[in-house]
């Protein structure tokens, strides 16, 4: 038992310290009909080390993201109006993937403990005591479907897409072999996910209630994350370029912006504000702007 515990602590330590050095940038996202551009980059993390997994507050006034301090990963809230940061967690574990809940006064995040335990927790913005939201489920990433249901990427071999009904306290899988990017599709009752069942990744929609799924499009090659704009356009990033595809209209991915002029590269995570006028982009720290 002691050997097993030491192994888990070792693996957790390796995981925490091996996180890539990244930064979170906030851009204006300008849309004129089907034409998108990005302007005015601002480094909202400004922190050496791992800064990642941004998500906007439900009203668009702030951005939550995971950030490392003192070899610990905690959750930060960036206020767009005041351009200030506030640390929201300070636990013995490491928190990742923060998302505001439909209840507004709380957010959820993945907490990785020193013994390797990884669960989804709910945290009050007031910094009062948090609580485990879903017991006995190793959640890697998640999305809120409604006030009573969470759809989650659950670690395993293979990874699975699982629904947790918080009201009735039941959990059930609805898909397997999925990627980490799961989102509520705007103006629908559907969730999107990236399927890894075939040789090339594909984007699907799925109804968490009845598991009905539908092919949407092929995903951008060599890109793991996607987001939806309010008008139903999908955006993905690769290296220093952003691509868009509107299902039913665009037949292939269209490059609409390059971050090369901003001297930024290594796009991974992206997030869109509720109004679609802001986009948060995670890039390699080594390629960040020197004057920010």
C-alpha positions in Angstrom: 0.0 0.0 0.0 2.9 2.4 0.9 4.6 1.7 -2.5 1.3 2.3 -4.4 0.8 5.6 -2.6 4.4 6.8 -3.3 3.9 5.9 -7.0 0.7 7.9 -7.2 2.4 10.9 -5.5 5.3 10.6 -7.9 3.1 10.5 -11.0 1.1 13.4 -9.7 4.3 15.4 -9.2 5.5 14.6 -12.7 2.1 15.7 -14.1 2.1 19.0 -12.3 5.7 19.9 -13.1 5.6 18.8 -16.7 2.8 21.2 -17.7 3.9 23.4 -20.6 4.6 27.1 -20.1 1.7 28.9 -21.7 -0.1 32.2 -21.5 -3.7 33.3 -22.0 -4.3 36.2 -24.4 -7.6 38.1 -24.8 -8.5 39.4 -28.3 -11.4 41.4 -29.7 -13.2 39.1 -32.1 -14.7 41.2 -35.0 -17.4 39.6 -37.2 -18.8 41.2 -40.3 -21.3 38.8 -41.8 -19.1 35.6 -42.3 -15.8 37.4 -42.1 -13.9 37.2 -38.8 -10.8 39.1 -37.6 -8.9 39.3 -34.3 -7.5 42.5 -32.9 -6.0 44.1 -29.8 -4.2 41.2 -28.0 -3.8 41.5 -24.2 -1.9 39.0 -22.0 -4.3 38.5 -19.2 -2.3 35.8 -17.3 1.2 37.5 -17.3 2.6 34.6 -15.3 5.6 32.4 -15.8 4.6 28.8 -16.2 1.3 27.1 -16.9 -1.7 29.3 -17.6 -4.5 27.5 -19.5 -8.1 26.3 -19.9 -9.9 29.7 -20.1 -13.7 30.0 -19.9 -15.8 33.1 -19.9 -18.3 34.0 -17.1 -21.9 33.6 -18.2 -22.3 37.3 -18.5 -19.0 37.8 -20.3 -17.5 40.1 -17.7 -14.6 37.9 -16.7 -12.4 35.0 -17.7 -11.6 32.0 -15.5 -8.4 30.0 -16.1 -6.0 27.7 -14.4 -2.7 29.3 -13.3 0.4 28.1 -11.5 1.9 29.9 -8.5 4.5 28.4 -6.1 4.4 25.1 -7.9 0.7 24.9 -7.4 -2.1 25.3 -10.0 -5.0 27.4 -8.8 -8.0 29.2 -10.4 -7.8 32.8 -11.4 -10.6 35.2 -12.4 -9.7 38.0 -14.8 -12.0 41.0 -14.6 -12.4 42.5 -18.1 -13.6 45.9 -16.9 -11.0 46.5 -14.3 -8.3 44.4 -16.0 -7.4 42.8 -12.7 -6.8 39.2 -11.5 -8.1 37.5 -8.4 -7.0 34.1 -7.1 -10.1 32.1 -6.2 -8.6 28.9 -4.9 -5.7 27.9 -2.6 -6.0 24.2 -1.7 -3.5 21.4 -1.2 -4.7 20.0 -4.6 -4.3 21.4 -8.1 -7.3 22.9 -9.9 -8.0 22.8 -13.6 -10.7 23.5 -16.2 -12.8 26.1 -14.4 -16.4 26.8 -15.6 -19.0 29.0 -14.1 -22.1 27.0 -13.2 -25.7 28.0 -14.2 -26.1 28.9 -10.5 -23.9 32.0 -11.1 -22.5 32.1 -7.5 -20.3 29.0 -8.1 -17.9 27.6 -10.5 -16.7 24.0 -11.0 -13.2 22.8 -11.6 -11.2 19.5 -11.7 -9.1 19.0 -8.5 -6.1 16.7 -8.7 -5.0 15.6 -5.2 -1.5 14.6 -4.1 -2.6 10.9 -3.9 -3.8 11.0 -7.6 -7.5 11.4 -6.8 -9.1 13.5 -9.5 -12.7 14.7 -9.0 -15.0 17.5 -10.1 -15.6 20.1 -7.3 -17.9 23.0 -6.9 -16.5 26.3 -5.5 -18.3 29.4 -4.3 -17.0 32.6 -5.7 -17.2 33.8 -2.1 -14.2 31.5 -1.4 -16.2 29.5 1.2 -15.7 25.8 1.6 -16.0 23.9 -1.7 -17.5 20.4 -2.1 -17.2 17.4 -4.4 -19.8 17.6 -7.1 -19.6 14.1 -8.5 -18.3 11.3 -6.4 -16.3 8.3 -7.8 -15.9 9.7 -11.3 -12.4 10.7 -12.7 -13.4 13.7 -14.7 -10.9 15.3 -17.1 -13.1 18.0 -18.7 -16.7 18.9 -18.5 -19.6 21.1 -19.7 -22.8 22.2 -18.1 -25.9 21.0 -20.0 -28.4 22.6 -17.7 -28.8 23.3 -13.9 -29.1 19.6 -13.2 -26.9 17.9 -15.7 -23.2 17.8 -16.4 -21.6 16.2 -19.4 -18.0 15.1 -18.8 -14.9 13.6 -20.5 -14.1 10.7 -18.1 -10.6 9.3 -18.1 -10.3 5.6 -18.9 -9.2 3.2 -21.7 -11.0 4.3 -23.7 -12.1 7.8 -22.6 -15.8 8.2 -22.4 -18.5 10.9 -22.6 -20.7 10.5 -19.5 -23.8 12.3 -18.2 -24.3 13.1 -14.5 -27.8 13.9 -13.4 -27.3 15.8 -10.2 -31.0 15.9 -9.3 -31.5 12.1 -9.4 -27.8 11.3 -8.6 -27.3 9.0 -11.6 -24.5 8.7 -14.1 -24.4 7.0 -17.5 -22.1 6.9 -20.5 -23.3 8.0 -23.9 -20.2 7.7 -26.1 -16.6 6.5 -26.1 -13.2 7.3 -27.7 -13.7 11.1 -27.5 -11.5 14.1 -27.4 -11.3 16.6 -24.6 -13.3 19.4 -26.3 -17.0 19.2 -25.3 -19.4 22.2 -25.6 -23.1 23.1 -25.5 -24.1 24.0 -29.1 -25.7 27.5 -29.2 -29.5 27.7 -29.5 -29.8 23.9 -29.2 -30.3 21.1 -26.6 -27.2 19.3 -28.0 -23.6 18.8 -26.9 -20.7 18.7 -29.4 -17.7 16.5 -29.0 -14.8 15.3 -31.1 -15.0 11.6 -31.9 -11.8 9.6 -32.2 -13.5 6.4 -33.4 -12.2 6.7 -37.0 -8.7 7.4 -38.4 -9.4 11.1 -38.5 -11.2 13.1 -35.8 -14.8 14.0 -36.5 -17.1 16.5 -34.8 -20.5 15.1 -33.7 -23.5 16.4 -31.8 -25.3 14.3 -29.2 -28.4 14.6 -27.1 -27.4 13.8 -23.5 -31.0 12.6 -22.8 -31.5 10.0 -25.5 -27.9 9.6 -26.8 -29.0 10.4 -30.4 -25.9 11.6 -32.3 -25.2 13.2 -35.6 -22.1 13.9 -37.7 -21.3 17.6 -38.1 -18.0 17.9 -39.8 -14.4 16.6 -39.9 -12.3 18.3 -37.3 -9.3 20.3 -38.2 -6.3 18.0 -38.5 -3.8 18.2 -35.6 -6.1 20.3 -33.4 -7.8 19.1 -30.2 -9.9 22.1 -29.2 -12.9 23.8 -30.8 -15.4 26.5 -29.8 -18.8 27.7 -31.1 -19.6 31.4 -31.9 -23.2 32.5 -31.0 -24.2 32.2 -34.7 -23.1 28.6 -34.9 -19.7 28.9 -36.5 -17.0 26.5 -35.2 -13.5 27.9 -34.6 -10.3 25.8 -34.2 -6.7 26.8 -33.9 -3.4 25.3 -35.2 0.1 26.6 -34.6 -0.4 30.4 -35.1 -3.5 30.3 -37.3 -7.3 30.4 -36.6 -9.8 28.5 -38.8 -13.6 28.6 -39.1 -16.3 26.4 -40.4 -20.0 27.0 -40.4 -21.8 23.7 -40.7 -24.2 23.6 -43.7 -22.4 26.5 -45.4 -18.7 26.0 -45.4 -17.5 22.8 -47.1 -14.0 23.0 -45.6 -12.0 24.8 -42.9 -11.2 28.4 -43.8 -8.2 30.3 -42.3 -9.4 33.7 -41.1 -6.6 35.0 -38.9 -2.9 34.5 -38.1 -1.2 35.4 -34.9 2.2 35.7 -36.6 2.0 39.5 -36.7 1.5 39.4 -32.9 4.5 37.1 -32.6 2.4 34.4 -31.0 2.4 30.7 -31.8 1.4 27.3 -30.4 -2.4 27.8 -30.1 -4.0 25.2 -27.9 -7.2 26.1 -25.9 -9.6 28.8 -27.1 -12.8 30.2 -25.6 -15.5 32.6 -26.9 -17.4 35.1 -24.9 -21.2 34.8 -24.7 -21.7 37.7 -27.0 -19.1 36.5 -29.4 -17.1 39.7 -29.3 -14.1 38.4 -27.3 -11.9 35.3 -27.8 -9.4 33.9 -25.3 -6.5 32.0 -26.8 -3.8 30.0 -25.1 -0.3 30.1 -26.7 3.2 29.0 -26.0 4.8 31.3 -23.4 8.2 31.3 -25.3 6.5 33.0 -28.2 4.7 35.7 -26.2 5.0 39.4 -27.0 7.9 40.9 -25.2 6.2 44.3 -24.6 3.2 42.7 -22.8 
